Amino acid sequence: YGFYTGFDSDNSSGDFSDANHKVPEMLDRDPHQSNRTGKHNGETEIQENGIKRHRTSLPAPMFSRSDFSVWSILKKCIGLELSKITMPIVFNEPLSFLQRITEYMEHIYLINKACSHADPLERMQAVAAFAVSAVASQWERTGKPFNPLLGETYELTREDLGFRFISEQVSHHPPISAFYSEGLNKDFIFHGSIYPKLKFWGKSIEAEPRGTITLELLKHNEAYTWTNPTCCVHNVIIGKLWLEQYGTVEIVNHSTGDKCVLNFKPCGLFGKELHRVEGYIQDKYRKKLCVIYGKWTECLWCTDPTTYETYKKSEKRGGEQKKKLVSEDDIKSENDEADDMPEIQDTVQFIPGSKLLWRINCRPPNSSQMYNFTSFAVSLNELEKGMEAILAPTDCRLRPDIRNMENGNMDVASKEKERLEEKQRAARKERAKDEVEWHTRWFHQGTNPYTGTSDWLYSGGYFDRNFSDCPDIY
């Protein structure tokens, strides 16, 4: 998640640092979300129903990258670890990687669906859709998030969506980000840690995910775990940058023994498999209960295995079933929930009788001028009136380099980024000299209770707001 994280090391020399949809509409969307304000002056309006209106645009448009080349930086670094490379700020987007992780929560309605279902198969279907939706925000997002400073945090409370979220950068080498989220109705807990392993293949950069993601549905006493697919950015030397996700994602229900196996398919020679996801849910006896198919950039469907196999055989025989685009009429005939869907034309081969599990949100009409952000992403760095007084001093919203980049002050942002990295290096050297160990504030290293593997677990207490011993990192 976030293929560039790990760049901008505090061990680097800094030689390169100065290199010169409409609002989300969901299947069971919150009607309050359709009315937002375009204000971005730090003041958040409150509607009559008490729901906050979040901003719908950034203060300044995206800076053009047309005069810059990723390759111009990377060619000087062949043979070096990617975690030791400092990239110019022009390749960034004005969000920290901790905020990028928070974009998991954009499709929280899928967790709510999972909580509401009595049938464990339907719960697994909703959880599988949530796992796929979590990587959907990366589509066309070729800017790199800012690498978090050690001790950096990010919090987000969305009463309208029913959750609160806290994350912390718990390690710098290797870069590890830990997060914890809970439902305001005490219906779920969602937590994990992410530390991708980066590889540079000459024409592409690959981020192999490490770390476990855990979702607990408290009402059903269930826990699900999985790891994200591999993310790859292509054409770093020449051409238009583009993303793909590939690899196998296994979602395990540790209570029932059910498992969902999702294959994010690599593009292939002729691009036939681009963005495709295909898989199945099986019970603890390995009996296939349903087949899941779609694209992580568009939508996800499920059908029973017999229907799927019959359709595939008919297709191979060149029968009457033809590949076709899913039209709005097709969807409405198969799903009563289709009334609230955004008008997106899918390119997924639709199998009659399939059930829609998830569909991507429309992006704002000005998204291409805003780093291809979703409406949810646009709101993440918003500094609302009075918020500064209650935030932890380590919160991403208070980072001067990100704030200046968001405001279009690229030169100031670049200088601030270099200052913060130098401050981090100096603090590390001071700790080494005094033989003082770094102590994380909100998370601790432990064992995931469901997988038995090493994990970073939330220590609690963040929302008590005792920030007296937070480090001075900005």
JOKARA-V834794 format. One record per residue. N is the residue number from 0. PHI is phi in whole degrees, 0 to 359 (999 if undefined). D_CENTER is the distance of its C-alpha to the mean C-alpha in Angstrom with 2 decimals. Layout:
# JOKARA-V834794
N_PHI_D_CENTER ; N_PHI_D_CENTER
This chain:
# JOKARA-V834794
0_999_5.82 ; 1_80_7.27 ; 2_297_10.66 ; 3_267_12.86 ; 4_299_12.28 ; 5_112_15.72 ; 6_290_17.69 ; 7_65_19.76 ; 8_289_21.56 ; 9_278_24.17 ; 10_268_26.51 ; 11_284_26.54 ; 12_282_29.52 ; 13_80_27.72 ; 14_301_29.87 ; 15_256_27.33 ; 16_290_25.75 ; 17_256_28.21 ; 18_310_28.08 ; 19_280_29.81 ; 20_999_17.46 ; 21_355_19.40 ; 22_302_17.84 ; 23_311_15.49 ; 24_242_17.94 ; 25_242_17.34 ; 26_300_19.86 ; 27_232_20.95 ; 28_290_19.71 ; 29_279_20.98 ; 30_299_23.85 ; 31_291_23.52 ; 32_284_20.32 ; 33_278_22.38 ; 34_237_24.22 ; 35_240_22.47 ; 36_254_24.10 ; 37_271_23.82 ; 38_293_24.90 ; 39_221_23.13 ; 40_261_25.91 ; 41_93_24.32 ; 42_263_26.14 ; 43_254_24.34 ; 44_285_26.69 ; 45_249_27.34 ; 46_281_28.32 ; 47_301_31.40 ; 48_277_29.47 ; 49_88_27.91 ; 50_277_24.33 ; 51_289_22.85 ; 52_265_22.25 ; 53_262_19.27 ; 54_297_19.68 ; 55_247_19.08 ; 56_209_19.37 ; 57_273_19.12 ; 58_298_22.47 ; 59_221_22.93 ; 60_290_21.95 ; 61_299_20.11 ; 62_283_22.41 ; 63_292_23.73 ; 64_258_22.91 ; 65_298_25.79 ; 66_267_28.10 ; 67_237_25.83 ; 68_228_25.05 ; 69_302_22.54 ; 70_296_25.45 ; 71_299_27.78 ; 72_270_25.84 ; 73_292_25.06 ; 74_295_28.65 ; 75_278_29.90 ; 76_239_27.70 ; 77_300_28.60 ; 78_94_29.23 ; 79_268_27.24 ; 80_292_24.22 ; 81_296_21.09 ; 82_288_20.25 ; 83_257_23.53 ; 84_261_22.84 ; 85_258_22.49 ; 86_262_21.16 ; 87_299_22.61 ; 88_295_20.69 ; 89_299_21.05 ; 90_272_18.23 ; 91_274_15.78 ; 92_241_13.84 ; 93_281_14.76 ; 94_216_11.79 ; 95_280_11.58 ; 96_301_8.99 ; 97_295_9.37 ; 98_288_8.45 ; 99_299_5.27 ; 100_299_4.56 ; 101_299_6.31 ; 102_292_4.44 ; 103_309_4.69 ; 104_278_8.12 ; 105_301_8.65 ; 106_252_10.42 ; 107_297_12.16 ; 108_302_15.34 ; 109_288_14.77 ; 110_294_15.16 ; 111_300_18.14 ; 112_296_19.51 ; 113_301_19.34 ; 114_296_21.20 ; 115_277_23.77 ; 116_279_24.77 ; 117_277_27.91 ; 118_273_27.55 ; 119_299_25.48 ; 120_293_24.86 ; 121_293_23.35 ; 122_295_21.19 ; 123_296_19.91 ; 124_299_19.35 ; 125_292_17.18 ; 126_294_15.17 ; 127_298_14.86 ; 128_296_13.70 ; 129_296_11.01 ; 130_298_9.84 ; 131_288_10.02 ; 132_298_8.54 ; 133_295_5.13 ; 134_263_5.26 ; 135_294_7.47 ; 136_292_6.15 ; 137_284_6.80 ; 138_305_10.27 ; 139_65_12.83 ; 140_267_10.72 ; 141_265_13.17 ; 142_281_13.38 ; 143_267_12.41 ; 144_291_11.02 ; 145_295_13.93 ; 146_290_14.50 ; 147_294_15.02 ; 148_284_18.68 ; 149_299_20.01 ; 150_93_20.18 ; 151_297_17.69 ; 152_227_16.11 ; 153_210_14.03 ; 154_238_14.96 ; 155_212_14.24 ; 156_244_16.73 ; 157_236_16.70 ; 158_295_20.03 ; 159_293_19.77 ; 160_259_16.77 ; 161_82_18.28 ; 162_210_16.04 ; 163_226_15.80 ; 164_217_13.31 ; 165_221_14.28 ; 166_222_12.97 ; 167_214_15.27 ; 168_277_15.66 ; 169_264_18.19 ; 170_209_19.27 ; 171_255_19.69 ; 172_228_21.35 ; 173_285_19.45 ; 174_291_16.36 ; 175_231_14.86 ; 176_246_12.38 ; 177_250_13.19 ; 178_218_11.90 ; 179_211_13.82 ; 180_223_13.73 ; 181_218_16.73 ; 182_285_18.16 ; 183_292_20.80 ; 184_264_23.09 ; 185_59_22.74 ; 186_260_21.57 ; 187_208_18.50 ; 188_228_16.95 ; 189_228_13.43 ; 190_207_13.12 ; 191_170_12.53 ; 192_218_12.47 ; 193_229_10.80 ; 194_212_13.22 ; 195_290_12.97 ; 196_263_16.43 ; 197_265_17.00 ; 198_226_19.81 ; 199_252_21.54 ; 200_258_23.53 ; 201_99_25.41 ; 202_258_23.92 ; 203_216_20.32 ; 204_241_17.83 ; 205_243_16.19 ; 206_243_13.59 ; 207_272_14.55 ; 208_287_12.29 ; 209_233_14.33 ; 210_107_14.14 ; 211_260_14.27 ; 212_250_12.06 ; 213_234_14.56 ; 214_237_15.02 ; 215_248_18.54 ; 216_262_20.28 ; 217_293_23.13 ; 218_298_25.53 ; 219_263_25.62 ; 220_54_25.60 ; 221_240_22.98 ; 222_227_20.29 ; 223_241_17.78 ; 224_228_16.20 ; 225_197_14.23 ; 226_232_12.59 ; 227_292_9.92 ; 228_288_11.74 ; 229_286_12.90 ; 230_248_11.50 ; 231_225_14.44 ; 232_250_15.39 ; 233_256_18.96 ; 234_64_21.94 ; 235_284_21.54 ; 236_269_25.38 ; 237_208_26.32 ; 238_99_25.09 ; 239_277_21.98 ; 240_296_18.66 ; 241_212_16.61 ; 242_249_13.74 ; 243_218_14.04 ; 244_244_12.54 ; 245_210_15.35 ; 246_119_16.71 ; 247_261_17.48 ; 248_249_15.30 ; 249_249_17.69 ; 250_257_17.03 ; 251_249_20.09 ; 252_269_21.69 ; 253_286_23.73 ; 254_271_26.08 ; 255_260_27.26 ; 256_86_26.67 ; 257_296_24.89 ; 258_220_22.40 ; 259_247_20.02 ; 260_250_19.87 ; 261_245_17.50 ; 262_256_18.37 ; 263_279_15.95 ; 264_277_18.89 ; 265_293_19.49 ; 266_304_20.78 ; 267_85_24.40 ; 268_297_27.36 ; 269_252_27.67 ; 270_74_24.08 ; 271_296_25.09 ; 272_263_22.15 ; 273_306_19.45 ; 274_69_16.10 ; 275_285_18.09 ; 276_234_17.11 ; 277_215_20.14 ; 278_184_21.01 ; 279_202_22.90 ; 280_248_23.31 ; 281_234_26.31 ; 282_273_28.24 ; 283_293_29.56 ; 284_266_32.51 ; 285_70_30.29 ; 286_278_31.38 ; 287_289_28.95 ; 288_261_28.27 ; 289_197_26.21 ; 290_250_24.56 ; 291_243_21.09 ; 292_209_20.52 ; 293_153_18.71 ; 294_226_16.10 ; 295_290_12.31 ; 296_266_12.89 ; 297_225_15.41 ; 298_196_16.37 ; 299_222_17.27 ; 300_235_20.85 ; 301_220_22.99 ; 302_209_26.72 ; 303_282_29.33 ; 304_302_30.11 ; 305_295_33.63 ; 306_301_32.67 ; 307_296_30.09 ; 308_295_32.65 ; 309_298_35.38 ; 310_295_33.38 ; 311_295_32.44 ; 312_294_36.10 ; 313_297_37.32 ; 314_295_35.04 ; 315_295_36.37 ; 316_282_39.90 ; 317_72_39.30 ; 318_288_39.98 ; 319_289_39.56 ; 320_290_35.82 ; 321_241_34.28 ; 322_295_30.80 ; 323_211_30.02 ; 324_281_27.42 ; 325_283_26.37 ; 326_266_28.20 ; 327_297_27.83 ; 328_294_31.11 ; 329_302_29.84 ; 330_295_26.93 ; 331_295_29.27 ; 332_287_31.77 ; 333_258_29.37 ; 334_220_27.35 ; 335_289_28.82 ; 336_277_25.44 ; 337_286_25.18 ; 338_300_26.79 ; 339_263_23.65 ; 340_281_21.69 ; 341_292_20.75 ; 342_275_23.06 ; 343_243_21.08 ; 344_271_23.19 ; 345_277_21.73 ; 346_243_22.91 ; 347_271_22.50 ; 348_293_25.83 ; 349_267_26.58 ; 350_259_28.71 ; 351_308_31.01 ; 352_93_30.58 ; 353_287_26.83 ; 354_254_24.72 ; 355_284_21.59 ; 356_262_18.65 ; 357_197_15.87 ; 358_218_15.79 ; 359_296_13.33 ; 360_285_13.96 ; 361_296_16.23 ; 362_268_15.13 ; 363_301_17.63 ; 364_299_20.74 ; 365_260_20.38 ; 366_301_16.77 ; 367_295_18.18 ; 368_270_19.83 ; 369_235_16.73 ; 370_62_14.59 ; 371_60_13.46 ; 372_290_11.48 ; 373_280_11.12 ; 374_299_13.50 ; 375_296_11.04 ; 376_296_9.68 ; 377_302_13.43 ; 378_275_14.32 ; 379_292_12.21 ; 380_260_14.86 ; 381_294_17.73 ; 382_255_20.56 ; 383_284_22.63 ; 384_301_26.35 ; 385_85_27.30 ; 386_290_23.84 ; 387_301_24.81 ; 388_287_27.58 ; 389_249_25.48 ; 390_289_22.34 ; 391_298_22.42 ; 392_294_23.76 ; 393_263_20.85 ; 394_292_18.19 ; 395_307_16.02 ; 396_298_17.67 ; 397_265_20.92 ; 398_290_20.14 ; 399_291_22.80 ; 400_289_21.37 ; 401_293_18.15 ; 402_297_20.36 ; 403_292_22.93 ; 404_295_20.66 ; 405_301_19.32 ; 406_275_23.02 ; 407_88_23.98 ; 408_270_25.96 ; 409_293_24.91 ; 410_296_27.94 ; 411_296_27.57 ; 412_300_23.85 ; 413_297_24.79 ; 414_293_27.62 ; 415_294_25.62 ; 416_300_22.97 ; 417_294_25.95 ; 418_297_27.60 ; 419_294_24.69 ; 420_295_24.41 ; 421_293_28.20 ; 422_297_28.21 ; 423_293_25.81 ; 424_298_28.09 ; 425_296_31.16 ; 426_295_29.87 ; 427_295_29.13 ; 428_295_32.63 ; 429_295_34.20 ; 430_295_32.72 ; 431_296_33.94 ; 432_295_37.35 ; 433_270_37.69 ; 434_55_36.19 ; 435_257_33.74 ; 436_275_30.60 ; 437_284_27.25 ; 438_243_26.37 ; 439_291_22.94 ; 440_261_23.20 ; 441_245_20.93 ; 442_229_19.99 ; 443_223_22.38 ; 444_281_22.48 ; 445_203_23.63 ; 446_241_23.49 ; 447_296_21.14 ; 448_293_23.74 ; 449_257_22.75 ; 450_257_22.25 ; 451_77_24.59 ; 452_265_22.41 ; 453_296_21.71 ; 454_206_18.88 ; 455_256_18.16 ; 456_247_19.23 ; 457_292_19.27 ; 458_274_22.82 ; 459_87_22.94 ; 460_91_24.71 ; 461_302_22.13 ; 462_281_22.92 ; 463_286_26.61 ; 464_63_25.95 ; 465_264_28.29 ; 466_254_26.92 ; 467_295_30.28 ; 468_254_29.38 ; 469_287_26.07 ; 470_289_26.35 ; 471_267_27.15 ; 472_252_24.51 ; 473_256_24.69
